[in-house]
Amino acid sequence: MALIAQLQALKAQVPTDKQPREVLQAFTQRLQQTLLNAFYLTQEMLNLSEAEAKALNNYIYANELIIQCKQAAVRVSPQTWEAIEGRMLLVPYS
């Protein structure tokens, strides 16, 4: 709930395009810091290599496809989908 309240407060402060660039940049930094804090991330964690960015993109794409399949499937039990979703977020052991 804290994130929602913070985002709503920021929403009320969104600058217009006519405001100086410094104002826009300051707002962008406040929004970014709010999100980083909410998800317990640091700026360094977001600096992904090209390979890491591609792997993350592939992971998100695969999960999106599975969610679309779940929404389209009518004969799969909730227990089966729960098992599938549980395995989706696990990191494979090498």
MDTraj code that builds the backbone (N, CA, C; nanometers):
import mdtraj as md
import numpy as np

residues = "MET ALA LEU ILE ALA GLN LEU GLN ALA LEU LYS ALA GLN VAL PRO THR ASP LYS GLN PRO ARG GLU VAL LEU GLN ALA PHE THR GLN ARG LEU GLN GLN THR LEU LEU ASN ALA PHE TYR LEU THR GLN GLU MET LEU ASN LEU SER GLU ALA GLU ALA LYS ALA LEU ASN ASN TYR ILE TYR ALA ASN GLU LEU ILE ILE GLN CYS LYS GLN ALA ALA VAL ARG VAL SER PRO GLN THR TRP GLU ALA ILE GLU GLY ARG MET LEU LEU VAL PRO TYR SER".split()
xyz = np.array([
    [0.0813, -0.1189, 0.0000],
    [0.0000, 0.0000, 0.0000],
    [0.0860, 0.1258, 0.0000],
    [0.2048, 0.1182, 0.0597],
    [0.2905, 0.2365, 0.0643],
    [0.3291, 0.2799, -0.0760],
    [0.3572, 0.1826, -0.1627],
    [0.3942, 0.2171, -0.2999],
    [0.2796, 0.2878, -0.3702],
    [0.1593, 0.2401, -0.3523],
    [0.0431, 0.3023, -0.4160],
    [0.0294, 0.4468, -0.3697],
    [0.0437, 0.4692, -0.2414],
    [0.0324, 0.6051, -0.1874],
    [0.1424, 0.6948, -0.2423],
    [0.2629, 0.6410, -0.2512],
    [0.3743, 0.7195, -0.3044],
    [0.3529, 0.7529, -0.4517],
    [0.3044, 0.6550, -0.5276],
    [0.2792, 0.6794, -0.6696],
    [0.1655, 0.7791, -0.6899],
    [0.0642, 0.7724, -0.6055],
    [-0.0451, 0.8681, -0.6158],
    [0.0033, 1.0090, -0.5833],
    [0.0917, 1.0207, -0.4846],
    [0.1482, 1.1514, -0.4520],
    [0.2322, 1.2043, -0.5676],
    [0.3093, 1.1169, -0.6289],
    [0.3896, 1.1576, -0.7448],
    [0.3010, 1.1958, -0.8628],
    [0.1925, 1.1229, -0.8800],
    [0.1007, 1.1514, -0.9910],
    [0.0498, 1.2948, -0.9829],
    [0.0262, 1.3415, -0.8627],
    [-0.0230, 1.4788, -0.8437],
    [0.0850, 1.5818, -0.8748],
    [0.2099, 1.5369, -0.8850],
    [0.3216, 1.6282, -0.9087],
    [0.3821, 1.6155, -1.0478],
    [0.3187, 1.5398, -1.1357],
    [0.3751, 1.5187, -1.2693],
    [0.3907, 1.6537, -1.3388],
    [0.5134, 1.6840, -1.3810],
    [0.5349, 1.8120, -1.4485],
    [0.4818, 1.8086, -1.5918],
    [0.4542, 1.9258, -1.6436],
    [0.4107, 1.9358, -1.7830],
    [0.5333, 1.9432, -1.8729],
    [0.5108, 1.9207, -2.0012],
    [0.6204, 1.9282, -2.0978],
    [0.6782, 2.0686, -2.1090],
    [0.6032, 2.1665, -2.0642],
    [0.6471, 2.3054, -2.0755],
    [0.7396, 2.3483, -1.9628],
    [0.7535, 2.2643, -1.8613],
    [0.8414, 2.2983, -1.7506],
    [0.9868, 2.2748, -1.7897],
    [1.0796, 2.3401, -1.7202],
    [1.2219, 2.3255, -1.7552],
    [1.2681, 2.1803, -1.7475],
    [1.3673, 2.1518, -1.8260],
    [1.4220, 2.0165, -1.8338],
    [1.4666, 1.9661, -1.6963],
    [1.5224, 2.0552, -1.6146],
    [1.5695, 2.0164, -1.4816],
    [1.4543, 1.9661, -1.3946],
    [1.3383, 2.0270, -1.4101],
    [1.2203, 1.9851, -1.3340],
    [1.1779, 1.8450, -1.3774],
    [1.1783, 1.8217, -1.5080],
    [1.1422, 1.6893, -1.5610],
    [1.2408, 1.5834, -1.5135],
    [1.3698, 1.6160, -1.5170],
    [1.4715, 1.5202, -1.4736],
    [1.4596, 1.4898, -1.3244],
    [1.4335, 1.5908, -1.2446],
    [1.4185, 1.5701, -1.1001],
    [1.2986, 1.4801, -1.0716],
    [1.1894, 1.5021, -1.1432],
    [1.0715, 1.4177, -1.1239],
    [1.1019, 1.2737, -1.1643],
    [1.1691, 1.2570, -1.2755],
    [1.2054, 1.1232, -1.3221],
    [1.2910, 1.0516, -1.2189],
    [1.3854, 1.1230, -1.1596],
    [1.4707, 1.0619, -1.0575],
    [1.3918, 1.0239, -0.9324],
    [1.2964, 1.1077, -0.8925],
    [1.2126, 1.0744, -0.7763],
    [1.1291, 0.9499, -0.8035],
    [1.0717, 0.9413, -0.9234],
    [0.9914, 0.8241, -0.9601],
    [1.0779, 0.6990, -0.9618],
    [1.1947, 0.7094, -1.0231],
    [1.2843, 0.5944, -1.0309],
    [1.3259, 0.5487, -0.8910],
    [1.3607, 0.6425, -0.8036],
    [1.4033, 0.6066, -0.6689],
    [1.2885, 0.5442, -0.5898],
    [1.1682, 0.5934, -0.6110],
    [1.0505, 0.5362, -0.5438],
    [1.0346, 0.3891, -0.5824],
    [1.0482, 0.3589, -0.7106],
    [1.0340, 0.2209, -0.7570],
    [1.1492, 0.1330, -0.7095],
    [1.2698, 0.1860, -0.7138],
    [1.3842, 0.1091, -0.6651],
    [1.3654, 0.0733, -0.5178],
    [1.3241, 0.1702, -0.4377],
    [1.3034, 0.1449, -0.2950],
    [1.1916, 0.0437, -0.2715],
    [1.0843, 0.0536, -0.3474],
    [0.9698, -0.0356, -0.3290],
    [1.0059, -0.1815, -0.3564],
    [1.0961, -0.2026, -0.4510],
    [1.1328, -0.3389, -0.4890],
    [1.2700, -0.3799, -0.4347],
    [1.3217, -0.2996, -0.3414],
    [1.4499, -0.3287, -0.2768],
    [1.5605, -0.3514, -0.3800],
    [1.5690, -0.2612, -0.4753],
    [1.6704, -0.2683, -0.5805],
    [1.7677, -0.1517, -0.5666],
    [1.8853, -0.1694, -0.6243],
    [1.9810, -0.0601, -0.6345],
    [2.0014, -0.0299, -0.7815],
    [2.0547, 0.0858, -0.8096],
    [2.0813, 0.1232, -0.9487],
    [2.1773, 0.0234, -1.0133],
    [2.2735, -0.0261, -0.9356],
    [2.3718, -0.1207, -0.9885],
    [2.3054, -0.2509, -1.0333],
    [2.1986, -0.2896, -0.9657],
    [2.1282, -0.4123, -1.0025],
    [2.0616, -0.4005, -1.1384],
    [2.0353, -0.2794, -1.1824],
    [1.9675, -0.2586, -1.3099],
    [2.0636, -0.2497, -1.4270],
    [2.1912, -0.2438, -1.3996],
    [2.2911, -0.2380, -1.5055],
    [2.3208, -0.3794, -1.5541],
    [2.2399, -0.4252, -1.6473],
    [2.2524, -0.5617, -1.6984],
    [2.3439, -0.5659, -1.8195],
    [2.4148, -0.6756, -1.8322],
    [2.4925, -0.6969, -1.9538],
    [2.3944, -0.7270, -2.0670],
    [2.4430, -0.7264, -2.1875],
    [2.3558, -0.7560, -2.3016],
    [2.2996, -0.8975, -2.2903],
    [2.3825, -0.9905, -2.2474],
    [2.3374, -1.1299, -2.2321],
    [2.2315, -1.1407, -2.1214],
    [2.2526, -1.0691, -2.0105],
    [2.1553, -1.0718, -1.9012],
    [2.0225, -1.0094, -1.9439],
    [2.0305, -0.8989, -2.0176],
    [1.9085, -0.8329, -2.0644],
    [1.8316, -0.9246, -2.1592],
    [1.9036, -0.9951, -2.2459],
    [1.8378, -1.0872, -2.3392],
    [1.7737, -1.2036, -2.2635],
    [1.8442, -1.2576, -2.1648],
    [1.7898, -1.3679, -2.0853],
    [1.6650, -1.3227, -2.0097],
    [1.6689, -1.2030, -1.9526],
    [1.5520, -1.1511, -1.8818],
    [1.4350, -1.1319, -1.9774],
    [1.4617, -1.0791, -2.0943],
    [1.3574, -1.0603, -2.1949],
    [1.2953, -1.1941, -2.2342],
    [1.3776, -1.2945, -2.2547],
    [1.3271, -1.4282, -2.2903],
    [1.2431, -1.4869, -2.1775],
    [1.2875, -1.4679, -2.0544],
    [1.2155, -1.5189, -1.9380],
    [1.0774, -1.4539, -1.9277],
    [1.0733, -1.3229, -1.9417],
    [0.9463, -1.2506, -1.9344],
    [0.8538, -1.2928, -2.0481],
    [0.9082, -1.3085, -2.1669],
    [0.8290, -1.3507, -2.2824],
    [0.7685, -1.4890, -2.2590],
    [0.8496, -1.5816, -2.2090],
    [0.8005, -1.7177, -2.1848],
    [0.6892, -1.7174, -2.0802],
    [0.7065, -1.6394, -1.9753],
    [0.6035, -1.6320, -1.8720],
    [0.4764, -1.5676, -1.9257],
    [0.4911, -1.4686, -2.0101],
    [0.3736, -1.4047, -2.0703],
    [0.2959, -1.5051, -2.1558],
    [0.3673, -1.5880, -2.2306],
    [0.3010, -1.6906, -2.3119],
    [0.2253, -1.7908, -2.2245],
    [0.2859, -1.8304, -2.1149],
    [0.2202, -1.9258, -2.0255],
    [0.0941, -1.8645, -1.9652],
    [0.1006, -1.7373, -1.9283],
    [-0.0181, -1.6698, -1.8742],
    [-0.1281, -1.6631, -1.9792],
    [-0.0918, -1.6340, -2.1043],
    [-0.1913, -1.6317, -2.2123],
    [-0.2529, -1.7699, -2.2318],
    [-0.1705, -1.8738, -2.2216],
    [-0.2228, -2.0108, -2.2331],
    [-0.3204, -2.0403, -2.1195],
    [-0.2848, -1.9982, -1.9995],
    [-0.3721, -2.0208, -1.8847],
    [-0.5069, -1.9536, -1.9055],
    [-0.5045, -1.8326, -1.9570],
    [-0.6281, -1.7596, -1.9789],
    [-0.7131, -1.8248, -2.0882],
    [-0.6483, -1.8898, -2.1841],
    [-0.7209, -1.9516, -2.2943],
    [-0.7648, -2.0951, -2.2628],
    [-0.6959, -2.1596, -2.1690],
    [-0.7257, -2.3000, -2.1387],
    [-0.8526, -2.3116, -2.0552],
    [-0.9337, -2.4091, -2.0905],
    [-1.0557, -2.4310, -2.0143],
    [-1.0591, -2.5701, -1.9502],
    [-0.9752, -2.6608, -1.9962],
    [-0.9787, -2.7976, -1.9454],
    [-0.8669, -2.8300, -1.8473],
    [-0.7863, -2.7327, -1.8126],
    [-0.6754, -2.7577, -1.7206],
    [-0.7202, -2.7194, -1.5804],
    [-0.6989, -2.8098, -1.4881],
    [-0.7458, -2.7861, -1.3506],
    [-0.6627, -2.6770, -1.2832],
    [-0.7217, -2.6125, -1.1842],
    [-0.6460, -2.5116, -1.1089],
    [-0.5211, -2.5697, -1.0419],
    [-0.5286, -2.6964, -0.9990],
    [-0.4128, -2.7591, -0.9352],
    [-0.2975, -2.7747, -1.0354],
    [-0.3298, -2.8111, -1.1589],
    [-0.2263, -2.8258, -1.2612],
    [-0.1620, -2.6913, -1.2905],
    [-0.2440, -2.5860, -1.3028],
    [-0.1884, -2.4527, -1.3288],
    [-0.1048, -2.4050, -1.2112],
    [-0.1450, -2.4377, -1.0908],
    [-0.0667, -2.3989, -0.9732],
    [0.0714, -2.4636, -0.9784],
    [0.0762, -2.5889, -1.0193],
    [0.2047, -2.6588, -1.0308],
    [0.2899, -2.5962, -1.1403],
    [0.2291, -2.5626, -1.2530],
    [0.3022, -2.4999, -1.3633],
    [0.3575, -2.3649, -1.3182],
    [0.2735, -2.2839, -1.2555],
    [0.3173, -2.1519, -1.2101],
    [0.4281, -2.1630, -1.1050],
    [0.4197, -2.2630, -1.0204],
    [0.5235, -2.2824, -0.9198],
    [0.6577, -2.3113, -0.9818],
    [0.6588, -2.3860, -1.0911],
    [0.7842, -2.4185, -1.1589],
    [0.8326, -2.3030, -1.2460],
    [0.7437, -2.2142, -1.2873],
    [0.7817, -2.1029, -1.3758],
    [0.8853, -2.0118, -1.3100],
    [0.8735, -1.9899, -1.1815],
    [0.9589, -1.8926, -1.1146],
    [1.0807, -1.9535, -1.0491],
    [1.0981, -2.0860, -1.0630],
    [1.2135, -2.1510, -1.0044],
    [1.3339, -2.1433, -1.0978],
    [1.4502, -2.1212, -1.0398],
    [1.5732, -2.1197, -1.1172],
    [1.6189, -2.2632, -1.1336],
    [1.6458, -2.3055, -1.2584],
    [1.6904, -2.4442, -1.2781],
    [1.8282, -2.4673, -1.2162],
    [1.8466, -2.5853, -1.1592],
    [1.9770, -2.6222, -1.1021],
    [2.0652, -2.6776, -1.2105],
    [2.1907, -2.6360, -1.2090],
    [2.2866, -2.6844, -1.3100],
    [2.3715, -2.7944, -1.2548],
])
top = md.Topology()
chain = top.add_chain()
for i, resn in enumerate(residues, 1):
    res = top.add_residue(resn, chain, resSeq=i)
    for name in ("N", "CA", "C"):
        top.add_atom(name, md.element.get_by_symbol(name[0]), res)
traj = md.Trajectory(xyz[None], top)
